[in-house]
Amino acid sequence: MIEIRIHGRGGQGNVVAAYLLASAAFEEGRRCQAFPNFGAERRGAPVVAFVRIADKAIRRRCQVREPSFLIIQDASLLHIPGVLEGLKKGGGILVNAPQSSEDLSKEYKQTMVALPGTQLANEYLGKPMPNVALLAAFLTLTEIVPHTALSKALTHRFKGEVLAKNLKLVEEIGHRVPAGLWKGVADAARA
C-alpha cells in the first residue's frame, strides 16, 4: 500500500488534491482512500489530507503517520514541527516552492523536489491553486498511475474552460520534473 500525506493551507485545494489523486488511482482499477484532517475552517490555516492507494482492499482507517511520500503545497509549512515527521526512509518530498530542488534540499538537509506550483497555476489557470500542478508532478515522479488517469479524474470534477486549463497544466508538468525518479520507492511500497 502506498501512503501519501498532503500538507497545505486552507484555500489551496489540499482536500481536492487528495480526492483527485484517489480518483486517478480508481480510474486505473486500484483501491484507494482519501480524507482530510483540519481544525477550524478558514483560509490560510494548515490542512492535512491523506491518500492510500493499494491493489487490494484497504482496511486501515487511521491517519497516515508514516507516509512513503509527502506533498507540501506551501513551503512555509516546512517550518511547522511535525510536517516532515514519519516519512519512511528513502521517501519522497515534493514541495511547492520557487527555489531549486538543490537549494531547498540544502536548506532543510533533506532531499526534496521543488516545483513552482503556484507560479505555474497562476500562468495556466489564472489562480494560485497549486494542487493540480503538484499532483501531475507527483505522478510523473512516481509513475503510480499515468497522467491520463489524472485527466479522467479532472473531467469528473471540472467542466469547460476550467477543465481545459487544468488539462493543459497537467500536460506541461510532465516536462518539469524527472520522470520515474521515485518509481522504486513507489514499487517498494506496493510490495
C-alpha positions, 0 to 999 in steps of 0.5 A, a space after each residue: 500500500 502506498 501512503 501519501 500525506 498532503 500538507 497545505 493551507 486552507 484555500 489551496 485545494 489540499 482536500 481536492 488534491 487528495 480526492 483527485 489523486 484517489 480518483 486517478 488511482 480508481 480510474 486505473 482499477 486500484 483501491 484507494 482512500 482519501 480524507 482530510 484532517 483540519 481544525 477550524 475552517 478558514 483560509 490560510 490555516 494548515 490542512 492535512 489530507 491523506 491518500 492510500 492507494 493499494 491493489 487490494 482492499 484497504 482496511 486501515 482507517 487511521 491517519 497516515 503517520 508514516 507516509 512513503 511520500 509527502 506533498 507540501 503545497 506551501 513551503 512555509 509549512 516546512 517550518 511547522 514541527 511535525 510536517 516532515 515527521 514519519 516519512 519512511 526512509 528513502 521517501 519522497 518530498 515534493 514541495 511547492 516552492 520557487 527555489 531549486 530542488 538543490 537549494 531547498 534540499 540544502 536548506 532543510 538537509 533533506 532531499 526534496 523536489 521543488 516545483 513552482 506550483 503556484 507560479 505555474 497555476 497562476 500562468 495556466 489557470 489564472 489562480 494560485 491553486 497549486 494542487 493540480 500542478 503538484 499532483 501531475 508532478 507527483 505522478 510523473 515522479 512516481 509513475 503510480 498511475 499515468 497522467 491520463 488517469 489524472 485527466 479522467 479524474 479532472 473531467 469528473 470534477 471540472 467542466 469547460 474552460 476550467 477543465 481545459 486549463 487544468 488539462 493543459 497544466 497537467 500536460 506541461 508538468 510532465 516536462 518539469 520534473 524527472 520522470 520515474 525518479 521515485 518509481 522504486 520507492 513507489 514499487 517498494 511500497 506496493 510490495 
